[in-house]
Amino acid sequence: MKVTILSKELIAPSSPTPCNLKTYKFSFIDQQIPPYYIPVILYYSHDESTTTTQREITTKLKTSLSKTLTHYYPLAGRLAKNKNTVDCTDQGVEFLVAQVESSLLDVIKSPVIEYLNKLVKVDSSHVDDQLVIQVNLFDCGGIVVGVSMSHRIGDACSISSFVSHWFTLAKGSETQTPIHGPVLDSAVLFPPVESCEFGRNPKDLTVVRFKNLVTKRFVFSSLAINKLKHEAVKDHDMNPTRVEVLTAFIWKCGTTALGDCKVSVAFNSINLRRKMEPMLQDHQLGNLFQMSSAEAERTASMATRVVKLRDSFNKIDSAYVKSLMSKKGFEIARGNFREIRKFMIQEGVGVFRFASWCRFAFNEGDFGWGKPVWVSCADFADENAVIFVDSLKDDGIEAWVVMNEDNMQKFENNAELQEFVTSSIIV
């Protein structure tokens, strides 16, 4: 698949950022996040009933992005030298337009990670830009929008909120449905610590780049997930969620694939917005999450894992959030992230990291060409990492799994896994 960059420009906010808002502070949770991009790709097939051209759509996306940035002004800034703030001087968001010599349907039917990486910025060697957009024009008439946001400034929920805001303006539907601008006070909730720069302390390095990693997508239909629920609740009085039961299942199969670990730990990103009192809205910008941790022996059953996961999820509650907002909040958050590294360096312990993008607004991202026909992530080369994305066909889930090449082969050949996987596609 040949991808040719046609143009590259900076899109600035349509109105200048006021002088009193020129510095955006990271919260103490933001400060501890590794400097890399979170890539999200949204795919749109050509609407034969519309006369709107790809060029017109691209212009509309640029104009609406400029308007959106007046509200999300930190995204048009650059990371300051101290790495703890963003200089909001309206430098603009890098906006690339690319021509793709391929059919959109071919990409969706047989996704290849090297090709998906061409549709969105994944290079995190220099993460000074807070946001990069790439609009890909396919020969078949389809359009793919790649969105990369710096993880320092926001989590997946933040990206979802931004995309929803941007596309609502692009479609021109804000007159029928009022849209909420972002809330930009995460640093007030979790005050930053002076002279705290990620990576200065080796114990902060919870993300390690590995070689010989393979990324694969495993699709679980709603029927398969319901069957897994039935298996998990045998002789147990509980009603696990889709994410709980699928996390337990992949955790179990993944532990088997590792082979040499007697114990494994499942870390899950927990959205703090839903845990606060009063509850925060999704348009709160920032990294508002903490990692829950559940530990289980290699032979632990599905039911045992579901119980342990739910118990770990429940520990990240309103009381926990209140402790984060106390004077000891920074140390609590730092200890939460360092726990991952503590297990990673222990022999005989397998570490899995899960993040769910389910129920976010990505699948609703309509900029005038209808809702996306597919939503995917791209390269996130972290060993034993799993991202859940809603399937667009039913109430199923696509699990994007990254493992060492040898372990991945054992994982995908697991007979129990294959019993429930609707399809697994090498990417």
Secondary structure by P-SEA (a helix, b strand, c coil): ccccccbbbbbccccccccccccccccccccccccccbbbbbbbcccccccccaaaaaaaaaaaaaaaaaaacccccccccccccccccccccbbbbbbbcccaaaaaacccaaaaaaacccccccccccbbbbbbbccccbbbbbbbbccccccaaaaaaaaaaaaaaaacccccbbbbccccccccccccccccccccccccccbbbbcbbbbbbbbbcaaaaaaaaaaaaccccccccaaaaaaaaaaaaaaaaaccccbbbbbbbbccccccccccccccccccbbbbbbbbcccccaaaaaaaaaaaaaaccaaaaaaaaccaaaaaaaaaaaaaaaaaacccbbbbbbbbccccccccccccccccccccccccccccbbbbbbbccccbbbbbccccaaaaaaaaacccccccccccccc
